[in-house]
């Protein structure tokens, strides 16, 4: 078995892994780098050469894992695309939204490479998508069987608990097995229950390391963090300020909406409208519609019924009144320019009544990351369009992650008991922590941090 890391960066970037097993070739994920623009953000597809793929398997529908799938299918026109059935209901909407975002960035920022693909191209490739239930073994190279005279390797999707449809992927060859965690969460969230990776064993493990550099305090509990967020929202509303919670449209938005619904039901927050973005509304409807297929808590909770959700119209975030205690759960978790989250934040930063609460990761080089790192009273450049701002508003960070904590992932390595672990999807400090801990706890396991484009024989 040979594995190649196609991420063009050594940190979190464009997730894509080439797996070669039993003379067959599988691509795991086809992501877009969140901090690179145009063709610079693509995985290293050209390094694969002219040989085609048998299949592409998608772990989940976040942009850094699926955002360049149409480009991948241009490179590998014979490949068919496999994913969980829940991802199947989402993926076309994600890709069409990517076309819209890239088109806007071309027009507003002058990025000539964009869009990397069109709406028509997304429609054309959709017939090649196949959705499968969790825990079903699938022959992914079956159409090659007669030509090569060899049986197809198989794959199986395991519920990863990260977002709707997320999956770890087991690949079984004639002699070797490989498990890819994708993005995984080993604790219950407000809606989604923890990953169901029980009993997973494999010779090779490809593992995310997102939170490897972040220790969890011994006294930390998710319940305490939720109570802290509840009190912070109450205090902001009492002083007649508004609350902005920037969040990713798929997963994070629905988890926060569910949390707000629970707080309102418990009387900890008053019933009031919640302002959201259009894409957040689309995925919220899918969460409601697919509740019966999902391993989740609060199975009867329908977010569109439990909450008075109001979709912000284009341009509304720049003009609406912010006094009087509004709550915004708005797409663009990192507050990218030309988004409602960015425009609201730019208006709120200088007002001491307002509150901006982060509930997920924000890259330090993004507007959200710069705001999160700022101190009260500090003047800093929020973004090129907003320029210098002085922070007067309240800013807090709440640890409500959808990624596994590092100790849980380290325990998972022991469960899988692989002979080789490949570390990816994390910055250098995160990967180094895992390498040191795995070597100390499991000295017989080989640990590899695969460099971009380099083939690792396992």
N, C-alpha and C positions, 0 to 999 in steps of 0.2 A: 504494500500500500504506500503510495506517495501522496503527500499533501503539500499544497502551495498556498501561502497567504497572499491574496491578491489586493489587500488593502494597500494603497500607495503610501500610507503613513504608518509609523510605528505606534501611534496612539490611537484613540477612538477615531474612526474615520469611515471609509467606505467598506462595510463588511462584505467579504466575498472569499470563499475558500474553494480551491479545486481539489477534489478527491479522485485519485485514480486507483481503482481496485479491480482485479481480475480482468484486465484489458478493457474496462469500461470507465467512463469519465462523468463525474457528477459535480455540478457547481452548487455550493451551499451559499445562498443569499446573493444579492446583486444590488448592493447599497450605493448611496451617493455620499461623498464626504461632506459633512455639515459646514466646514469652514473653507472649502476650496470652491472656486467658481469655474463654470464651463467644463471643458474636457479635463482640466486638472483635477476635478473631483471624481473622476471615474476610477473604478477598480482597474487593475492591470490586465485587462482582457487580452491585449495584444501579446502579452508574454506567454500566453497559452499556445500560440502558434496557429496554424491553419487547421489542425484537427478539430473536428466538431465534438460537441458534448452529446451524451445520451439524454441527460435530464438536468433540470435546475430545480432545487428544492428550497422553498422559502420558509424561514423560521417564523417571521411575523412581518407586519405591514408598516413598521416605522421606516421613515425615509432613508435612514442610514443602513437599512437592510434590504430595501426593495426599490429604492428610487431610480436605479438605472436598469431595471429589468428590460424595458424595450430595447435599450442599447445592447444589452447582452444577447438578446434574441436576434439582433442584426448580425452580431459576430458568429452566432451559433444557430443557424436557421433550422436545424433538424431537431433541436432540443424541445422536449415538452416540459411543462412547468407544474410541479406538484406542491401542494400546501395543505394546511388543515382546512376543513370545510368552513370554519368560522372566518379564516383569512380570505377564503374564496368570496365571501359576501362583501368584503371590504376593499379588496385590492384595486379594482377598477376605479373606484372613487378616489383612492389615494393617488393613483397615477394621473388621473385627469386633473386633480388639484395641483399636482406637480407641474403639469403643463401650464396651468394658469399662473402659478407663482413664477416660473421661469420666464414666461412671456412678459409679465409685469417687470421683472428685473431687467430684462432686455430693454424695455421701453424707458424705465426710470433710471437705471444705473448704467445703461450702455453696454451690457455684457453681450457681445456679438454672437457667442457660441449658443446662446439660448434662443428658443427652447431646444433641448437635446433630442426631443421627440415631439410628435404632434398628437392631438386628440384622435385623428384618424388612425394613427399607428397603434395607439392603445386599443382602439376598437378592433383593429385587424388581428392583434395577437391574442385577444381575450379567448378565442376558441381553443387556444392551446393550454389554457389553465384547467387544472383538475383539483378538486377539493376532496379530502379524505377525512374520515373520522379519526380521532386519536386511537392509538393501540390497534391499528390494522397494518399488517405487513404487506408491502407493495413491491412488486417487481418493477424496477424503474428503468431497466434496459431490455425489456422483453422483446421489443421490435428488432433488436440486434441479434437475438438468440440464434435464429436460423442461419444468419450469415457467418457468425463466428463459431457456431456449434458449441457454445458454452452457455451454461445457465446464467440467468440474470442475478446480480446481487439484489438485495432488498433494502427497503428503508421503512421506518416506522416513526410516526409522530407521537410525541409524549407532551401532555399539557404542561406548559412552562410557567403558568400563573402570572406572567408579566403584563400582558394586555390581551384583549379579546383575540383569540386565534393563535396566540404565541405557542411555539412548540420547540422542544428539544428534538433532535433527529438522530435516530439510531440507524447506522448503515452496517449491513451484514454481508460480508463476502464469503468466499469459499472457505477461507482459513481465518480471516481477521474480522474483527468488529470495531467500529468507531462510533463514538457518541459526541454530538455537537450540542452544547447547552443552549446556543443562541443567547438571548437575554432571558434571565430566569429570576423568579422570585420565590423564595422558600418560606415566606410568611404570608398569612392572610392579609389582604387589603380590605377596603371597605366593601367592595363588590366581589372581586375575584378571590377565590381561595388559592392557597399555596400550590406550587408545582407538584405534580404527581410523577415523580421520578423514582418512586420506590422500586427497589429490585434491579435497577439499571446496573449492568456490568458490561465492561468493554475493554478491549486491548488498548485502544487509543482514545484519549479524551481531548477534545478541543473546547476550551473553557473561557468564558468571559471573565474579566477581572475588574469591572467598572469601579467597585468600591474597595479595592485592595488597599488603598492608602487611607481609608477612613475607618477608624476604630469606633465601635459603639460603646458608650459609657455603660458601666455595670448597672446603673440605676435607670437606664433608659427603658421606657416601654412606649409602644405605639399609642396606648390609651392616654398616657400622660401628655404625649405630643398633641393628640387631638384636643385634649382639654386646654392646653396652652393656646392652640389656634382659636378655639372657641372663645376664650377670654379676650384674646387680642382683637377678634372681630367685634365682640360686644363693646370693647372700649373705644374702638374707632368709630362705631356707629353712635355711641353716646356723645361724642364730641362733634357730631354732625359731619364727620368726614366720610369719604367713600373708601371701599376696600377693593384693590385690584389683586387678583390671584392669576398671574400668567401661567398658562398650562398648555401642554401639547394636546391637539384636538382629539387624538385617538388614545384613550386609556386614562391619562391624567385628568382630563376634563370630566369624564364620567365618574371617576373615583371621587373627585372633589364635590361634584354635584350630589352624589349619593351621601357623602358626609354631611353636606349642608342640609339635605332632606332629613337625615337622622337627627341633626341638632334642632331643626325646627319642630320635628315631631316630639322631641323631648322637652320642648319649651326653652331650650338654651339660646335659641335665636328666634326673633319674631318672624312671622311669615311675611315675606316681601319678595318682589320680583328679583330674579337673577338674570343679569345680562350676559349673553354668550355670543360667540361668533357663529357664522353660518356653517362652517365645516364642523365645528363642535356639535352643532345641532344635528347634522346628518349622522355622525357617529353615535350620538346619544340615542337617536331613533333606532339604530341598528342594535345597540346594546339592549334596548327594550324589546325589540322584535325577536332577538335571538336568546333571550333569557332562558328559555326552556332547553336550549342546547348547551348551556354554559355551566361549568362547575363553579358555582358562585354562592355567596351569601345573599340574604334578602331576595329570594327568588321571586317574590310577588311585588317587589318594588319596581314600579314603572316611573322613570324619572320625569317623563313629560306630563304625568298625572300628579306626581307628588310636588312638583315645583312649578311656579309661574315663570317660565323661561321666555325671555325676550331677546330676539336676535338683533344685534346692532346692525343698522343699515350703513352702507358705505358713506364715510365722511362723518357719521354721527359722533364718533369718539372724539373728534376735534372740536365739537361745538356744544355738546350737551352739558348741562349744569352738573357739577360734581359735589355740591353741598347737599345736605339732607340725608346722607347715609345710603348710598347705592352699593351694591355688590356686583363686581365684574369677575367672571371666570372666562378669560379671553385667550384664544389661540395665539401662539408664539411664545413658548416658554422661555426663550432667550431674548425676547423683545427685539427681534430683528426689525430693521428700519421698514417703514411703509406698512406696518401692521397696526391694528387697533391697540394691541398691548403696548407697543412703542409709543404711539401717539397719546394714549391715556397717561402713561408713565411720565412723559415729557411735561404734561400739564400738572401732574400731581407732585413731582419731586420737590418743588419749592414751597409747598404748602404744608405747614405743620399739622393740619387737621387730617391729612390724607394718610393712607396706609397701603403699602405694597408688600404682599406676603408671598415668598417663594416656597414652593412645595416640591421642587425637583431640581435637577442639575441645570446650571447655567454656565456655559463655557466662559472663562475669564476674559476672553477677547471679544465677547459680544456685549451689546448694550446692557443686557440683563446681568451679565457677569460683572461688568464695571459698577453697576448700581449696587449689586449685592456686596461688593468689596469696599464700597465707599463708607465714610464715617459721617455722622451727623455734623452739619455745618461745613463739610468739605466741598470745594469746587472742583469739578472734574469734567472731562469731555464725555458726555453720554453717548453721542453718535455724531457722525459728520453732519447730518441734517439738523439735529437738535443743538449741536454745539456745546458750549460750556454751561453747566447747571450747578446750582448749589443745593445740596441735599438738606431739606428741612423736614420732609415727611418721615413717617415711621417705616422702617424696613426690617423685616424679620425673615429668617429662614427656618422652615419646619421640615424635619426629616420624616417624610411620608413616602419614602422611596418605593419604586416598583422593581428594584434590583435586589438580588440576594446580598445580605451582609457577608463580609469576608469569612467569618468563622463558619457560617453555614456552608459556604462553597468549599472551604477546606475540609469540612466533615464529609462533603459529597465526594471528594477525591478518594477518601478512604473507602467509601461505599462502593464506588465504581472499580477500584483496585486495578487501574490500568498499568501497562508497562511503560507507556509514554503519555505525558501531558503536554499539550501545546497551548500556550497562553496568548490570548489576544484580547481585543476590545477593552483596553484600559491604558492609562498612561504609564510611563516608565516606573514611577514609584509603586504603583499598584501591582504591576507585573513582578517587580523585584520582591515585594512582600510575599507574594504567593510562591515564587521560586524558592526563596529562603525557607519558608514554612513547610513546603512540601518536601524539600530535601531533608529538613530536620526530622520531620515526622515519618516520612516514607523514603528512606535512603535508597531503596531499590528501584524507585520510579525515576525514569529519565524525564527531565524537565527541559522543554525547548521554548525559546521565545523566537518564533520564526520571523525572519526579516522579509520585507516586501519582495515578492517575486522569486524567492528562493525555494527550491524544492526540498522537502524534508522526507527522507525515506524512513518509514516506521515499520 
